């Protein structure tokens, strides 16, 4: 096992600035070459102490920005019209990219990784979709998938 200091957040290990123990191969073959972590030497540990305050300030700013974005999304319902088969299934599906595009049209810039959709939506109706911008800033939005009405020419 080897001690490293994380330079970036790693989902399965921890947040930036933490000193963690990882397997030697993981550190040598993944974390260190990608500059995601540095070895926990005495020099690097001293540097880390100086950076901790900076990291904490940046984290507060990210959390505040995420909370602000989430507050704007609360209670939001997106409406998507889609072609529906006679059996009640969508032709195609509504996926993360579709939801991200609709959010962008309404002025919300949300990273696709923040949109948590277990699987693409394939049925009409109202569906709940989680938006997680920060581990402490999350909300659910509603995605209403309605049947697209074909324009019929007027008979006369």
C-alpha positions in Angstrom: 0.0 0.0 0.0 1.2 3.5 -0.8 0.2 6.9 0.6 -0.7 9.5 -2.0 -2.1 13.0 -1.9 -5.1 13.5 -4.3 -4.7 16.5 -6.6 -8.1 15.9 -8.1 -11.4 14.5 -6.8 -11.7 10.8 -7.4 -15.2 9.3 -7.0 -14.1 6.0 -5.5 -11.3 7.3 -3.3 -11.9 10.8 -2.1 -11.7 14.6 -2.5 -8.8 16.7 -3.7 -6.3 17.4 -0.9 -6.8 14.1 1.0 -4.0 11.8 1.9 -5.1 8.2 1.1 -3.6 4.8 1.0 -4.0 2.9 -2.3 -2.5 -0.2 -3.8 1.0 0.3 -5.3 -0.1 -0.7 -8.8 -3.1 1.7 -8.8 -0.8 4.6 -7.7 2.0 3.7 -10.1 -0.1 2.8 -13.2 -3.1 5.1 -12.9 -3.0 8.0 -10.3 0.6 9.2 -10.7 1.0 9.1 -14.5 -2.3 10.9 -15.0 -1.3 13.5 -12.4 -4.4 12.8 -10.3 -2.2 12.3 -7.2 1.3 12.8 -6.0 3.4 10.7 -3.5 2.9 11.7 0.1 6.5 12.7 0.7 7.4 15.1 3.5 7.9 18.0 1.0 4.5 17.3 -0.6 2.8 17.1 2.7 4.2 20.5 3.7 3.0 21.9 0.3 -0.4 20.4 1.0 -0.8 22.3 4.3 -0.4 25.5 2.3 -2.9 24.5 -0.3 -5.6 23.2 2.1 -7.0 26.7 2.7 -7.1 27.4 -1.0 -8.8 24.1 -1.7 -11.4 24.8 1.1 -12.2 28.2 -0.4 -12.5 26.8 -3.9 -14.8 24.1 -2.5 -17.0 26.7 -0.8 -17.3 28.6 -4.1 -18.2 25.4 -6.0 -20.8 24.5 -3.5 -22.3 28.0 -3.5 -22.5 28.0 -7.3 -24.0 24.5 -7.3 -26.6 25.4 -4.7 -27.6 28.5 -6.7 -28.0 26.5 -9.9 -30.0 23.8 -8.0 -32.3 26.5 -6.5 -33.1 27.7 -10.1 -34.0 24.2 -11.1 -36.3 23.3 -8.2 -39.9 22.7 -9.3 -38.9 22.8 -13.0 -40.9 20.7 -15.5 -39.6 20.1 -19.0 -42.1 19.1 -21.7 -41.0 17.0 -24.6 -43.2 16.0 -27.5 -42.3 12.8 -29.1 -43.8 10.3 -31.6 -45.6 7.5 -29.9 -46.6 4.1 -31.4 -50.0 2.6 -31.2 -48.8 0.4 -28.3 -47.8 3.5 -26.3 -44.1 3.4 -26.7 -41.9 6.2 -27.9 -40.2 5.9 -31.3 -36.7 6.4 -30.0 -36.1 7.6 -26.4 -35.4 10.6 -24.2 -31.9 10.5 -23.0 -29.4 12.6 -21.0 -28.4 14.6 -24.1 -32.0 15.5 -24.8 -32.6 16.7 -21.3 -29.3 18.7 -21.3 -30.3 20.4 -24.5 -33.8 21.3 -23.2 -32.2 22.7 -20.0 -29.7 24.8 -22.1 -32.6 26.2 -24.2 -34.1 27.5 -20.9 -30.8 29.0 -19.9 -29.5 26.3 -17.5 -26.0 25.1 -18.2 -25.8 21.7 -16.7 -23.0 19.1 -17.2 -24.3 15.8 -18.6 -22.7 14.0 -15.7 -25.0 15.9 -13.3 -28.1 14.5 -15.0 -28.8 11.1 -13.3 -31.1 9.1 -15.6 -31.0 5.4 -14.8 -32.1 4.5 -18.3 -33.5 6.4 -21.3 -37.2 7.3 -21.1 -39.2 5.1 -23.5 -42.8 5.8 -22.4 -44.9 8.9 -22.4 -45.8 10.4 -19.0 -44.2 12.4 -16.3 -40.8 11.1 -15.2 -38.6 12.3 -12.3 -34.9 13.0 -13.1 -32.3 13.7 -10.5 -29.9 16.5 -11.0 -26.7 16.3 -8.8 -24.3 19.1 -9.4 -22.5 18.7 -6.0 -22.9 16.0 -3.4 -24.7 18.5 -1.3 -26.6 20.2 -4.1 -29.2 18.0 -5.7 -32.8 18.2 -6.8 -35.3 16.3 -9.0 -36.9 17.8 -12.0 -40.0 16.5 -13.9 -39.7 15.5 -17.5 -43.2 15.3 -19.2 -43.1 13.3 -22.4 -46.3 14.0 -24.4 -47.6 12.5 -27.6 -46.6 14.6 -30.6 -49.7 15.7 -32.5 -49.4 15.4 -36.3 -50.7 18.5 -38.1 -53.6 17.3 -40.2 -54.6 19.3 -43.2 -58.0 20.9 -42.9 -60.7 19.2 -44.9 -63.2 21.3 -46.7 
